[in-house]
Amino acid sequence: MKKTGHPQYHRCKVTCVTCGNTFETGSTLKEIRVDTCSNCHPFYTGKQRFTQSDGRVDRFLKKYGKKQ
């Protein structure tokens, strides 16, 4: 690897602005701020909800379903 032309790679601090969680990683930046992290993201915490799909079948049956 050439000694010139490459950015400095060092340890940086990542901060979540939603929950305040911090951890360290390697980057060319000195500090990284993220909106959500694995500590507060609904997919990783198990609190993910699929509210958009609720009632789709009922709406379809109401619109196109046969009356009994």
LUMLUMDREN-2810 file (N, C-alpha, C; in Angstrom, 1 decimal):
<atoms>
<atom><aa>M</aa><ch>A</ch><at>N</at><xx>0.8</xx><yy>-1.2</yy><zz>0.0</zz></atom>
<atom><aa>M</aa><ch>A</ch><at>CA</at><xx>0.0</xx><yy>0.0</yy><zz>0.0</zz></atom>
<atom><aa>M</aa><ch>A</ch><at>C</at><xx>0.9</xx><yy>1.2</yy><zz>0.0</zz></atom>
<atom><aa>K</aa><ch>A</ch><at>N</at><xx>0.5</xx><yy>2.3</yy><zz>-0.8</zz></atom>
<atom><aa>K</aa><ch>A</ch><at>CA</at><xx>1.3</xx><yy>3.5</yy><zz>-0.8</zz></atom>
<atom><aa>K</aa><ch>A</ch><at>C</at><xx>1.2</xx><yy>4.3</yy><zz>0.5</zz></atom>
<atom><aa>K</aa><ch>A</ch><at>N</at><xx>2.2</xx><yy>5.0</yy><zz>0.8</zz></atom>
<atom><aa>K</aa><ch>A</ch><at>CA</at><xx>2.1</xx><yy>5.8</yy><zz>2.1</zz></atom>
<atom><aa>K</aa><ch>A</ch><at>C</at><xx>1.4</xx><yy>7.1</yy><zz>1.9</zz></atom>
<atom><aa>T</aa><ch>A</ch><at>N</at><xx>1.2</xx><yy>7.6</yy><zz>0.7</zz></atom>
<atom><aa>T</aa><ch>A</ch><at>CA</at><xx>0.5</xx><yy>8.8</yy><zz>0.4</zz></atom>
<atom><aa>T</aa><ch>A</ch><at>C</at><xx>-0.7</xx><yy>8.6</yy><zz>-0.3</zz></atom>
<atom><aa>G</aa><ch>A</ch><at>N</at><xx>-1.7</xx><yy>9.5</yy><zz>-0.2</zz></atom>
<atom><aa>G</aa><ch>A</ch><at>CA</at><xx>-2.9</xx><yy>9.3</yy><zz>-1.0</zz></atom>
<atom><aa>G</aa><ch>A</ch><at>C</at><xx>-4.1</xx><yy>8.6</yy><zz>-0.2</zz></atom>
<atom><aa>H</aa><ch>A</ch><at>N</at><xx>-3.8</xx><yy>8.1</yy><zz>0.9</zz></atom>
<atom><aa>H</aa><ch>A</ch><at>CA</at><xx>-4.8</xx><yy>7.4</yy><zz>1.7</zz></atom>
<atom><aa>H</aa><ch>A</ch><at>C</at><xx>-5.3</xx><yy>8.2</yy><zz>2.9</zz></atom>
<atom><aa>P</aa><ch>A</ch><at>N</at><xx>-6.6</xx><yy>8.2</yy><zz>3.2</zz></atom>
<atom><aa>P</aa><ch>A</ch><at>CA</at><xx>-7.0</xx><yy>9.0</yy><zz>4.4</zz></atom>
<atom><aa>P</aa><ch>A</ch><at>C</at><xx>-6.6</xx><yy>8.3</yy><zz>5.7</zz></atom>
<atom><aa>Q</aa><ch>A</ch><at>N</at><xx>-6.5</xx><yy>9.1</yy><zz>6.8</zz></atom>
<atom><aa>Q</aa><ch>A</ch><at>CA</at><xx>-6.2</xx><yy>8.5</yy><zz>8.1</zz></atom>
<atom><aa>Q</aa><ch>A</ch><at>C</at><xx>-7.3</xx><yy>7.7</yy><zz>8.6</zz></atom>
<atom><aa>Y</aa><ch>A</ch><at>N</at><xx>-7.0</xx><yy>6.5</yy><zz>9.0</zz></atom>
<atom><aa>Y</aa><ch>A</ch><at>CA</at><xx>-8.0</xx><yy>5.6</yy><zz>9.6</zz></atom>
<atom><aa>Y</aa><ch>A</ch><at>C</at><xx>-7.8</xx><yy>5.4</yy><zz>11.0</zz></atom>
<atom><aa>H</aa><ch>A</ch><at>N</at><xx>-8.8</xx><yy>5.7</yy><zz>11.9</zz></atom>
<atom><aa>H</aa><ch>A</ch><at>CA</at><xx>-8.6</xx><yy>5.6</yy><zz>13.3</zz></atom>
<atom><aa>H</aa><ch>A</ch><at>C</at><xx>-9.9</xx><yy>5.3</yy><zz>14.0</zz></atom>
<atom><aa>R</aa><ch>A</ch><at>N</at><xx>-9.8</xx><yy>5.1</yy><zz>15.3</zz></atom>
<atom><aa>R</aa><ch>A</ch><at>CA</at><xx>-11.0</xx><yy>4.7</yy><zz>16.1</zz></atom>
<atom><aa>R</aa><ch>A</ch><at>C</at><xx>-11.9</xx><yy>6.0</yy><zz>16.2</zz></atom>
<atom><aa>C</aa><ch>A</ch><at>N</at><xx>-13.2</xx><yy>5.8</yy><zz>16.1</zz></atom>
<atom><aa>C</aa><ch>A</ch><at>CA</at><xx>-14.1</xx><yy>6.9</yy><zz>16.2</zz></atom>
<atom><aa>C</aa><ch>A</ch><at>C</at><xx>-15.3</xx><yy>6.5</yy><zz>17.1</zz></atom>
<atom><aa>K</aa><ch>A</ch><at>N</at><xx>-16.0</xx><yy>7.5</yy><zz>17.6</zz></atom>
<atom><aa>K</aa><ch>A</ch><at>CA</at><xx>-17.1</xx><yy>7.3</yy><zz>18.5</zz></atom>
<atom><aa>K</aa><ch>A</ch><at>C</at><xx>-18.4</xx><yy>7.4</yy><zz>17.7</zz></atom>
<atom><aa>V</aa><ch>A</ch><at>N</at><xx>-19.3</xx><yy>6.5</yy><zz>17.8</zz></atom>
<atom><aa>V</aa><ch>A</ch><at>CA</at><xx>-20.6</xx><yy>6.5</yy><zz>17.2</zz></atom>
<atom><aa>V</aa><ch>A</ch><at>C</at><xx>-21.6</xx><yy>6.8</yy><zz>18.2</zz></atom>
<atom><aa>T</aa><ch>A</ch><at>N</at><xx>-22.5</xx><yy>7.8</yy><zz>18.0</zz></atom>
<atom><aa>T</aa><ch>A</ch><at>CA</at><xx>-23.5</xx><yy>8.2</yy><zz>19.0</zz></atom>
<atom><aa>T</aa><ch>A</ch><at>C</at><xx>-24.9</xx><yy>8.1</yy><zz>18.4</zz></atom>
<atom><aa>C</aa><ch>A</ch><at>N</at><xx>-25.8</xx><yy>7.5</yy><zz>19.0</zz></atom>
<atom><aa>C</aa><ch>A</ch><at>CA</at><xx>-27.2</xx><yy>7.4</yy><zz>18.6</zz></atom>
<atom><aa>C</aa><ch>A</ch><at>C</at><xx>-27.9</xx><yy>8.6</yy><zz>19.2</zz></atom>
<atom><aa>V</aa><ch>A</ch><at>N</at><xx>-28.5</xx><yy>9.4</yy><zz>18.3</zz></atom>
<atom><aa>V</aa><ch>A</ch><at>CA</at><xx>-29.2</xx><yy>10.6</yy><zz>18.8</zz></atom>
<atom><aa>V</aa><ch>A</ch><at>C</at><xx>-30.6</xx><yy>10.2</yy><zz>19.4</zz></atom>
<atom><aa>T</aa><ch>A</ch><at>N</at><xx>-31.2</xx><yy>9.0</yy><zz>19.1</zz></atom>
<atom><aa>T</aa><ch>A</ch><at>CA</at><xx>-32.5</xx><yy>8.6</yy><zz>19.6</zz></atom>
<atom><aa>T</aa><ch>A</ch><at>C</at><xx>-32.4</xx><yy>8.2</yy><zz>21.1</zz></atom>
<atom><aa>C</aa><ch>A</ch><at>N</at><xx>-31.4</xx><yy>7.3</yy><zz>21.3</zz></atom>
<atom><aa>C</aa><ch>A</ch><at>CA</at><xx>-31.4</xx><yy>6.7</yy><zz>22.7</zz></atom>
<atom><aa>C</aa><ch>A</ch><at>C</at><xx>-30.1</xx><yy>7.1</yy><zz>23.4</zz></atom>
<atom><aa>G</aa><ch>A</ch><at>N</at><xx>-29.1</xx><yy>7.7</yy><zz>22.8</zz></atom>
<atom><aa>G</aa><ch>A</ch><at>CA</at><xx>-27.9</xx><yy>8.1</yy><zz>23.5</zz></atom>
<atom><aa>G</aa><ch>A</ch><at>C</at><xx>-26.9</xx><yy>7.0</yy><zz>23.6</zz></atom>
<atom><aa>N</aa><ch>A</ch><at>N</at><xx>-27.1</xx><yy>5.9</yy><zz>23.0</zz></atom>
<atom><aa>N</aa><ch>A</ch><at>CA</at><xx>-26.1</xx><yy>4.8</yy><zz>23.0</zz></atom>
<atom><aa>N</aa><ch>A</ch><at>C</at><xx>-24.8</xx><yy>5.2</yy><zz>22.3</zz></atom>
<atom><aa>T</aa><ch>A</ch><at>N</at><xx>-23.7</xx><yy>4.8</yy><zz>22.8</zz></atom>
<atom><aa>T</aa><ch>A</ch><at>CA</at><xx>-22.4</xx><yy>5.1</yy><zz>22.2</zz></atom>
<atom><aa>T</aa><ch>A</ch><at>C</at><xx>-21.6</xx><yy>3.8</yy><zz>22.0</zz></atom>
<atom><aa>F</aa><ch>A</ch><at>N</at><xx>-20.8</xx><yy>3.7</yy><zz>21.0</zz></atom>
<atom><aa>F</aa><ch>A</ch><at>CA</at><xx>-19.9</xx><yy>2.6</yy><zz>20.8</zz></atom>
<atom><aa>F</aa><ch>A</ch><at>C</at><xx>-18.8</xx><yy>3.1</yy><zz>19.9</zz></atom>
<atom><aa>E</aa><ch>A</ch><at>N</at><xx>-17.7</xx><yy>2.3</yy><zz>19.8</zz></atom>
<atom><aa>E</aa><ch>A</ch><at>CA</at><xx>-16.5</xx><yy>2.7</yy><zz>19.0</zz></atom>
<atom><aa>E</aa><ch>A</ch><at>C</at><xx>-16.4</xx><yy>1.8</yy><zz>17.8</zz></atom>
<atom><aa>T</aa><ch>A</ch><at>N</at><xx>-15.9</xx><yy>2.4</yy><zz>16.8</zz></atom>
<atom><aa>T</aa><ch>A</ch><at>CA</at><xx>-15.6</xx><yy>1.6</yy><zz>15.5</zz></atom>
<atom><aa>T</aa><ch>A</ch><at>C</at><xx>-14.5</xx><yy>2.3</yy><zz>14.8</zz></atom>
<atom><aa>G</aa><ch>A</ch><at>N</at><xx>-14.0</xx><yy>1.8</yy><zz>13.7</zz></atom>
<atom><aa>G</aa><ch>A</ch><at>CA</at><xx>-13.0</xx><yy>2.4</yy><zz>12.9</zz></atom>
<atom><aa>G</aa><ch>A</ch><at>C</at><xx>-13.5</xx><yy>3.2</yy><zz>11.7</zz></atom>
<atom><aa>S</aa><ch>A</ch><at>N</at><xx>-13.0</xx><yy>4.3</yy><zz>11.5</zz></atom>
<atom><aa>S</aa><ch>A</ch><at>CA</at><xx>-13.5</xx><yy>5.2</yy><zz>10.4</zz></atom>
<atom><aa>S</aa><ch>A</ch><at>C</at><xx>-12.5</xx><yy>6.2</yy><zz>10.1</zz></atom>
<atom><aa>T</aa><ch>A</ch><at>N</at><xx>-12.7</xx><yy>6.9</yy><zz>9.0</zz></atom>
<atom><aa>T</aa><ch>A</ch><at>CA</at><xx>-11.9</xx><yy>8.1</yy><zz>8.6</zz></atom>
<atom><aa>T</aa><ch>A</ch><at>C</at><xx>-12.4</xx><yy>9.3</yy><zz>9.3</zz></atom>
<atom><aa>L</aa><ch>A</ch><at>N</at><xx>-13.6</xx><yy>9.3</yy><zz>9.8</zz></atom>
<atom><aa>L</aa><ch>A</ch><at>CA</at><xx>-14.2</xx><yy>10.4</yy><zz>10.6</zz></atom>
<atom><aa>L</aa><ch>A</ch><at>C</at><xx>-13.9</xx><yy>10.3</yy><zz>12.1</zz></atom>
<atom><aa>K</aa><ch>A</ch><at>N</at><xx>-13.9</xx><yy>11.4</yy><zz>12.8</zz></atom>
<atom><aa>K</aa><ch>A</ch><at>CA</at><xx>-13.6</xx><yy>11.3</yy><zz>14.2</zz></atom>
<atom><aa>K</aa><ch>A</ch><at>C</at><xx>-14.8</xx><yy>11.0</yy><zz>15.0</zz></atom>
<atom><aa>E</aa><ch>A</ch><at>N</at><xx>-16.0</xx><yy>11.4</yy><zz>14.6</zz></atom>
<atom><aa>E</aa><ch>A</ch><at>CA</at><xx>-17.2</xx><yy>11.2</yy><zz>15.3</zz></atom>
<atom><aa>E</aa><ch>A</ch><at>C</at><xx>-18.4</xx><yy>11.0</yy><zz>14.3</zz></atom>
<atom><aa>I</aa><ch>A</ch><at>N</at><xx>-19.3</xx><yy>10.0</yy><zz>14.6</zz></atom>
<atom><aa>I</aa><ch>A</ch><at>CA</at><xx>-20.4</xx><yy>9.7</yy><zz>13.8</zz></atom>
<atom><aa>I</aa><ch>A</ch><at>C</at><xx>-21.7</xx><yy>9.8</yy><zz>14.6</zz></atom>
<atom><aa>R</aa><ch>A</ch><at>N</at><xx>-22.7</xx><yy>10.5</yy><zz>14.1</zz></atom>
<atom><aa>R</aa><ch>A</ch><at>CA</at><xx>-24.0</xx><yy>10.5</yy><zz>14.8</zz></atom>
<atom><aa>R</aa><ch>A</ch><at>C</at><xx>-25.0</xx><yy>9.9</yy><zz>13.9</zz></atom>
<atom><aa>V</aa><ch>A</ch><at>N</at><xx>-25.7</xx><yy>8.9</yy><zz>14.5</zz></atom>
<atom><aa>V</aa><ch>A</ch><at>CA</at><xx>-26.8</xx><yy>8.2</yy><zz>13.7</zz></atom>
<atom><aa>V</aa><ch>A</ch><at>C</at><xx>-28.1</xx><yy>8.4</yy><zz>14.3</zz></atom>
<atom><aa>D</aa><ch>A</ch><at>N</at><xx>-29.2</xx><yy>8.2</yy><zz>13.5</zz></atom>
<atom><aa>D</aa><ch>A</ch><at>CA</at><xx>-30.5</xx><yy>8.5</yy><zz>14.0</zz></atom>
<atom><aa>D</aa><ch>A</ch><at>C</at><xx>-31.0</xx><yy>7.3</yy><zz>14.9</zz></atom>
<atom><aa>T</aa><ch>A</ch><at>N</at><xx>-30.8</xx><yy>6.1</yy><zz>14.4</zz></atom>
<atom><aa>T</aa><ch>A</ch><at>CA</at><xx>-31.2</xx><yy>4.9</yy><zz>15.2</zz></atom>
<atom><aa>T</aa><ch>A</ch><at>C</at><xx>-30.0</xx><yy>3.9</yy><zz>15.2</zz></atom>
<atom><aa>C</aa><ch>A</ch><at>N</at><xx>-30.0</xx><yy>3.1</yy><zz>16.2</zz></atom>
<atom><aa>C</aa><ch>A</ch><at>CA</at><xx>-28.9</xx><yy>2.1</yy><zz>16.3</zz></atom>
<atom><aa>C</aa><ch>A</ch><at>C</at><xx>-29.6</xx><yy>0.7</yy><zz>16.6</zz></atom>
<atom><aa>S</aa><ch>A</ch><at>N</at><xx>-28.8</xx><yy>-0.3</yy><zz>16.8</zz></atom>
<atom><aa>S</aa><ch>A</ch><at>CA</at><xx>-29.4</xx><yy>-1.6</yy><zz>17.0</zz></atom>
<atom><aa>S</aa><ch>A</ch><at>C</at><xx>-30.0</xx><yy>-1.7</yy><zz>18.4</zz></atom>
<atom><aa>N</aa><ch>A</ch><at>N</at><xx>-29.6</xx><yy>-0.8</yy><zz>19.3</zz></atom>
<atom><aa>N</aa><ch>A</ch><at>CA</at><xx>-30.2</xx><yy>-0.8</yy><zz>20.6</zz></atom>
<atom><aa>N</aa><ch>A</ch><at>C</at><xx>-31.6</xx><yy>-0.3</yy><zz>20.7</zz></atom>
<atom><aa>C</aa><ch>A</ch><at>N</at><xx>-32.0</xx><yy>0.6</yy><zz>19.8</zz></atom>
<atom><aa>C</aa><ch>A</ch><at>CA</at><xx>-33.3</xx><yy>1.2</yy><zz>19.8</zz></atom>
<atom><aa>C</aa><ch>A</ch><at>C</at><xx>-34.2</xx><yy>1.0</yy><zz>18.5</zz></atom>
<atom><aa>H</aa><ch>A</ch><at>N</at><xx>-33.6</xx><yy>0.3</yy><zz>17.5</zz></atom>
<atom><aa>H</aa><ch>A</ch><at>CA</at><xx>-34.3</xx><yy>0.1</yy><zz>16.3</zz></atom>
<atom><aa>H</aa><ch>A</ch><at>C</at><xx>-35.4</xx><yy>-1.0</yy><zz>16.5</zz></atom>
<atom><aa>P</aa><ch>A</ch><at>N</at><xx>-36.6</xx><yy>-0.8</yy><zz>16.1</zz></atom>
<atom><aa>P</aa><ch>A</ch><at>CA</at><xx>-37.7</xx><yy>-1.8</yy><zz>16.3</zz></atom>
<atom><aa>P</aa><ch>A</ch><at>C</at><xx>-37.4</xx><yy>-3.2</yy><zz>15.8</zz></atom>
<atom><aa>F</aa><ch>A</ch><at>N</at><xx>-36.7</xx><yy>-3.3</yy><zz>14.7</zz></atom>
<atom><aa>F</aa><ch>A</ch><at>CA</at><xx>-36.4</xx><yy>-4.6</yy><zz>14.1</zz></atom>
<atom><aa>F</aa><ch>A</ch><at>C</at><xx>-35.5</xx><yy>-5.4</yy><zz>15.0</zz></atom>
<atom><aa>Y</aa><ch>A</ch><at>N</at><xx>-34.5</xx><yy>-4.8</yy><zz>15.6</zz></atom>
<atom><aa>Y</aa><ch>A</ch><at>CA</at><xx>-33.6</xx><yy>-5.5</yy><zz>16.5</zz></atom>
<atom><aa>Y</aa><ch>A</ch><at>C</at><xx>-34.1</xx><yy>-5.7</yy><zz>17.9</zz></atom>
<atom><aa>T</aa><ch>A</ch><at>N</at><xx>-35.0</xx><yy>-4.9</yy><zz>18.4</zz></atom>
<atom><aa>T</aa><ch>A</ch><at>CA</at><xx>-35.5</xx><yy>-5.0</yy><zz>19.7</zz></atom>
<atom><aa>T</aa><ch>A</ch><at>C</at><xx>-36.7</xx><yy>-5.9</yy><zz>19.8</zz></atom>
<atom><aa>G</aa><ch>A</ch><at>N</at><xx>-37.3</xx><yy>-6.3</yy><zz>18.7</zz></atom>
<atom><aa>G</aa><ch>A</ch><at>CA</at><xx>-38.4</xx><yy>-7.2</yy><zz>18.7</zz></atom>
<atom><aa>G</aa><ch>A</ch><at>C</at><xx>-39.7</xx><yy>-6.5</yy><zz>18.8</zz></atom>
<atom><aa>K</aa><ch>A</ch><at>N</at><xx>-39.8</xx><yy>-5.2</yy><zz>18.8</zz></atom>
<atom><aa>K</aa><ch>A</ch><at>CA</at><xx>-41.0</xx><yy>-4.4</yy><zz>18.9</zz></atom>
<atom><aa>K</aa><ch>A</ch><at>C</at><xx>-41.6</xx><yy>-4.0</yy><zz>17.6</zz></atom>
<atom><aa>Q</aa><ch>A</ch><at>N</at><xx>-41.1</xx><yy>-4.6</yy><zz>16.5</zz></atom>
<atom><aa>Q</aa><ch>A</ch><at>CA</at><xx>-41.6</xx><yy>-4.2</yy><zz>15.2</zz></atom>
<atom><aa>Q</aa><ch>A</ch><at>C</at><xx>-43.0</xx><yy>-4.6</yy><zz>15.0</zz></atom>
<atom><aa>R</aa><ch>A</ch><at>N</at><xx>-43.8</xx><yy>-3.7</yy><zz>14.4</zz></atom>
<atom><aa>R</aa><ch>A</ch><at>CA</at><xx>-45.2</xx><yy>-4.0</yy><zz>14.2</zz></atom>
<atom><aa>R</aa><ch>A</ch><at>C</at><xx>-45.5</xx><yy>-3.7</yy><zz>12.8</zz></atom>
<atom><aa>F</aa><ch>A</ch><at>N</at><xx>-46.4</xx><yy>-4.5</yy><zz>12.2</zz></atom>
<atom><aa>F</aa><ch>A</ch><at>CA</at><xx>-46.8</xx><yy>-4.4</yy><zz>10.8</zz></atom>
<atom><aa>F</aa><ch>A</ch><at>C</at><xx>-48.2</xx><yy>-3.8</yy><zz>10.8</zz></atom>
<atom><aa>T</aa><ch>A</ch><at>N</at><xx>-48.3</xx><yy>-2.5</yy><zz>11.1</zz></atom>
<atom><aa>T</aa><ch>A</ch><at>CA</at><xx>-49.7</xx><yy>-1.9</yy><zz>11.2</zz></atom>
<atom><aa>T</aa><ch>A</ch><at>C</at><xx>-50.2</xx><yy>-1.6</yy><zz>9.8</zz></atom>
<atom><aa>Q</aa><ch>A</ch><at>N</at><xx>-49.4</xx><yy>-1.5</yy><zz>8.8</zz></atom>
<atom><aa>Q</aa><ch>A</ch><at>CA</at><xx>-49.8</xx><yy>-1.1</yy><zz>7.5</zz></atom>
<atom><aa>Q</aa><ch>A</ch><at>C</at><xx>-50.6</xx><yy>-2.3</yy><zz>6.9</zz></atom>
<atom><aa>S</aa><ch>A</ch><at>N</at><xx>-50.3</xx><yy>-3.5</yy><zz>7.2</zz></atom>
<atom><aa>S</aa><ch>A</ch><at>CA</at><xx>-51.0</xx><yy>-4.6</yy><zz>6.6</zz></atom>
<atom><aa>S</aa><ch>A</ch><at>C</at><xx>-52.2</xx><yy>-5.0</yy><zz>7.3</zz></atom>
<atom><aa>D</aa><ch>A</ch><at>N</at><xx>-52.5</xx><yy>-4.4</yy><zz>8.4</zz></atom>
<atom><aa>D</aa><ch>A</ch><at>CA</at><xx>-53.7</xx><yy>-4.8</yy><zz>9.2</zz></atom>
<atom><aa>D</aa><ch>A</ch><at>C</at><xx>-55.0</xx><yy>-4.4</yy><zz>8.4</zz></atom>
<atom><aa>G</aa><ch>A</ch><at>N</at><xx>-55.9</xx><yy>-5.3</yy><zz>8.2</zz></atom>
<atom><aa>G</aa><ch>A</ch><at>CA</at><xx>-57.1</xx><yy>-5.0</yy><zz>7.6</zz></atom>
<atom><aa>G</aa><ch>A</ch><at>C</at><xx>-57.1</xx><yy>-5.0</yy><zz>6.0</zz></atom>
<atom><aa>R</aa><ch>A</ch><at>N</at><xx>-56.0</xx><yy>-5.4</yy><zz>5.4</zz></atom>
<atom><aa>R</aa><ch>A</ch><at>CA</at><xx>-56.0</xx><yy>-5.4</yy><zz>4.0</zz></atom>
<atom><aa>R</aa><ch>A</ch><at>C</at><xx>-56.9</xx><yy>-6.5</yy><zz>3.4</zz></atom>
<atom><aa>V</aa><ch>A</ch><at>N</at><xx>-56.9</xx><yy>-7.6</yy><zz>4.0</zz></atom>
<atom><aa>V</aa><ch>A</ch><at>CA</at><xx>-57.8</xx><yy>-8.7</yy><zz>3.6</zz></atom>
<atom><aa>V</aa><ch>A</ch><at>C</at><xx>-59.2</xx><yy>-8.3</yy><zz>3.8</zz></atom>
<atom><aa>D</aa><ch>A</ch><at>N</at><xx>-59.5</xx><yy>-7.7</yy><zz>4.9</zz></atom>
<atom><aa>D</aa><ch>A</ch><at>CA</at><xx>-60.9</xx><yy>-7.3</yy><zz>5.2</zz></atom>
<atom><aa>D</aa><ch>A</ch><at>C</at><xx>-61.4</xx><yy>-6.3</yy><zz>4.2</zz></atom>
<atom><aa>R</aa><ch>A</ch><at>N</at><xx>-60.5</xx><yy>-5.3</yy><zz>3.8</zz></atom>
<atom><aa>R</aa><ch>A</ch><at>CA</at><xx>-60.9</xx><yy>-4.3</yy><zz>2.8</zz></atom>
<atom><aa>R</aa><ch>A</ch><at>C</at><xx>-61.1</xx><yy>-5.0</yy><zz>1.5</zz></atom>
<atom><aa>F</aa><ch>A</ch><at>N</at><xx>-60.2</xx><yy>-5.9</yy><zz>1.1</zz></atom>
<atom><aa>F</aa><ch>A</ch><at>CA</at><xx>-60.4</xx><yy>-6.6</yy><zz>-0.2</zz></atom>
<atom><aa>F</aa><ch>A</ch><at>C</at><xx>-61.7</xx><yy>-7.4</yy><zz>-0.2</zz></atom>
<atom><aa>L</aa><ch>A</ch><at>N</at><xx>-62.0</xx><yy>-8.1</yy><zz>0.8</zz></atom>
<atom><aa>L</aa><ch>A</ch><at>CA</at><xx>-63.2</xx><yy>-8.9</yy><zz>0.8</zz></atom>
<atom><aa>L</aa><ch>A</ch><at>C</at><xx>-64.5</xx><yy>-8.0</yy><zz>0.8</zz></atom>
<atom><aa>K</aa><ch>A</ch><at>N</at><xx>-64.3</xx><yy>-6.9</yy><zz>1.5</zz></atom>
<atom><aa>K</aa><ch>A</ch><at>CA</at><xx>-65.5</xx><yy>-6.0</yy><zz>1.5</zz></atom>
<atom><aa>K</aa><ch>A</ch><at>C</at><xx>-65.7</xx><yy>-5.4</yy><zz>0.1</zz></atom>
<atom><aa>K</aa><ch>A</ch><at>N</at><xx>-64.6</xx><yy>-5.1</yy><zz>-0.6</zz></atom>
<atom><aa>K</aa><ch>A</ch><at>CA</at><xx>-64.7</xx><yy>-4.5</yy><zz>-1.9</zz></atom>
<atom><aa>K</aa><ch>A</ch><at>C</at><xx>-65.1</xx><yy>-5.5</yy><zz>-3.0</zz></atom>
<atom><aa>Y</aa><ch>A</ch><at>N</at><xx>-64.4</xx><yy>-6.7</yy><zz>-3.0</zz></atom>
<atom><aa>Y</aa><ch>A</ch><at>CA</at><xx>-64.5</xx><yy>-7.6</yy><zz>-4.1</zz></atom>
<atom><aa>Y</aa><ch>A</ch><at>C</at><xx>-65.1</xx><yy>-8.9</yy><zz>-3.7</zz></atom>
<atom><aa>G</aa><ch>A</ch><at>N</at><xx>-65.3</xx><yy>-9.2</yy><zz>-2.4</zz></atom>
<atom><aa>G</aa><ch>A</ch><at>CA</at><xx>-65.8</xx><yy>-10.5</yy><zz>-2.0</zz></atom>
<atom><aa>G</aa><ch>A</ch><at>C</at><xx>-67.2</xx><yy>-10.7</yy><zz>-2.3</zz></atom>
<atom><aa>K</aa><ch>A</ch><at>N</at><xx>-67.6</xx><yy>-12.0</yy><zz>-2.4</zz></atom>
<atom><aa>K</aa><ch>A</ch><at>CA</at><xx>-68.9</xx><yy>-12.4</yy><zz>-2.6</zz></atom>
<atom><aa>K</aa><ch>A</ch><at>C</at><xx>-69.7</xx><yy>-12.3</yy><zz>-1.3</zz></atom>
<atom><aa>K</aa><ch>A</ch><at>N</at><xx>-71.0</xx><yy>-11.9</yy><zz>-1.5</zz></atom>
<atom><aa>K</aa><ch>A</ch><at>CA</at><xx>-71.9</xx><yy>-11.8</yy><zz>-0.4</zz></atom>
<atom><aa>K</aa><ch>A</ch><at>C</at><xx>-72.5</xx><yy>-13.2</yy><zz>-0.1</zz></atom>
<atom><aa>Q</aa><ch>A</ch><at>N</at><xx>-72.6</xx><yy>-13.6</yy><zz>1.1</zz></atom>
<atom><aa>Q</aa><ch>A</ch><at>CA</at><xx>-73.1</xx><yy>-14.9</yy><zz>1.4</zz></atom>
<atom><aa>Q</aa><ch>A</ch><at>C</at><xx>-74.5</xx><yy>-14.9</yy><zz>1.7</zz></atom>
</atoms>
